Amino acid sequence: MAIEIERKFLVKDDRWRDLVQGYLYRQGYIVTKDLTTVRVRTIGDRAYLTIKGKNAGMARLDLSMKFLQWKPIKF
């Protein structure tokens, strides 16, 4: 389990766009009764389950697991 530290940066312009490759992210959240965040995310053919604890200032506990076998479901 890691500790996530939230950081935000202001980007001056769009020059960086020509230097990177984009990926399609799909994600959804599972509702909990406390301040825990549970997220399911797919990035291409990979899938992850992430559980984040409540914020303690700028940091919070972060547990992320990769699904070893993942097959998308078509609806």
N, C-alpha and C positions, 0 to 999 in steps of 0.2 A: 504494500500500500504506500502510495506517495502522498506528499503534501503539494497541492496545487496553489500557486501564487498568481492571482489575477493581475495581469498587466495590460495596459492599453497604450497604443502609440498613434500619433497623428502622422499620416502620410502626406507629403507635400504635393505630389502630382501622380500621374499615371504611367510614368516611364518604366516602372517595375513590371508592368503587365507583359511586355515583350520578352522578359527574362524568365518567366515561369510557365509551367504547364498546369492547367486546371483539372480538377477531379469532381465528379458528381457525388455529392453527399446527400443522403436521405436519412432523416432521423425523426424519432418520436420520443415522447416522454411518458413515463408511467407515474400516475398520481400516488403520493404517499401521504400518510397522516401527519408526519413531522416535517422538518425542514430538509430532509434528504432529497436529492435529485437522482432519479434513475432514468438513464437515457439508453436507447437502442439506436445504433447508427450503422449504416452501410456506406462503404466507400468502394465503388466498383464491385468486385466480387468478394470483398472482405466484410465481415460484420463484427461489431463490438458491443458489449454491454458495459456501461460505466455507471458507477454508484459514487455520488459525491455527498459528503457530510455537510452539516450546516456551516455557514461562514463564521470564521473567527478572525475578524478584521479583514485583511486582504488574502488570507489563506484558508484552506479547508482540506480535509482528507479526500483522496481521490483513488478509487479502485477501478481499474479498467481491465476487461477480459476479452480476448479475441475468441470468437467461435471457430472451432477447428473445422467443422463441416457446416457449410452454409449453402442453401439452395433457395433462391428467390421464389416466392409464391405469386402467381399471376391471378389477379382478381377480375 
